[in-house]
Amino acid sequence: MHVAIFMGSPRYNGNTSTMVSILSTALITKGAECKSFYLYTHRIEPCLDCRLCKYDDMECSQLDDMTLLYKHIEWADVIIIGTPIYWFGPSAQTKLLIDRFRPYFANKKLYGKRAALLLPAGSGVEDSDITIEQFKRFFKALGVEYIDAVALKAYEEGDVKDDAKQHDRIRDLVEKIMEEEVA
Ligand SMILES: Cc1cc2nc3c(=O)[nH]c(=O)nc-3n(C[C@H](O)[C@H](O)[C@H](O)COP(=O)(O)O)c2cc1C
């Protein structure tokens, strides 16, 4: 199983990062191949709504670090998006990423893939609901099966790291991701 993980926090030692690392370590132990990408070290230009991706090769006309990210989005069987909740939504860099999924709405290349979310928020799940709903609709529009989200209450950088109970919730998600492989 190929898993592409997109980490959308600017804090490299923050909660999203910890969640990503617990998830990928457990997935690798179970035999999955994981590739993680820190979105804040990638240059992702905003979608310009040029609509060129609706025609011909149905690819994005912009040349930036999305070229590499597109390759891995298409390589993946499972896409993981980890983002801190910023004002009830995903971080700006994560929003840049998902807007650039526009070609996949036209070319349907993501049909049959699966996806899950890692969402730390200072207030926890109560501030994550709009984001979960947004991503559910986003994945549905792209023909991607939504697996689940882990939304954790975490504010300071070490909050997830220091709370072992939260780690179990991430491991439960790993089981759900791997279910398909066993079936
Ligand atoms: C600009 C900004 C907006 C935020 N908005 C929310 C919010 O709406 N609800 C919430 O619970 N936490 C909010 N937070 C707190 C973060 O979600 C929280 O600190 C999270 O653990 C950060 O994850 P990270 O350590 O991976 O960066 C916000 C933080 C920032 C910087």
The ligand as an ORCA input file, in Angstrom:
! r2SCAN-3c Opt
* xyz 0 1
  C      -3.998     31.376     12.930
  C      -4.452     30.342     13.913
  C      -5.792     30.068     14.027
  C      -6.231     29.086     14.914
  N      -7.576     28.817     14.964
  C      -8.025     27.845     15.787
  C      -9.421     27.522     15.835
  O     -10.256     28.068     15.109
  N      -9.814     26.554     16.704
  C      -8.929     25.885     17.510
  O      -9.360     25.014     18.251
  N      -7.602     26.163     17.469
  C      -7.125     27.111     16.633
  N      -5.762     27.383     16.570
  C      -4.817     26.578     17.395
  C      -4.167     25.427     16.612
  O      -5.124     24.659     15.913
  C      -3.415     24.506     17.577
  O      -2.433     25.226     18.289
  C      -2.770     23.309     16.904
  O      -2.335     22.377     17.881
  C      -1.564     23.710     16.039
  O      -1.050     22.570     15.404
  P       0.523     22.424     15.070
  O       1.221     22.275     16.389
  O       0.619     21.238     14.219
  O       0.923     23.674     14.347
  C      -5.295     28.366     15.708
  C      -3.931     28.665     15.588
  C      -3.513     29.639     14.708
  C      -2.034     29.935     14.574
*
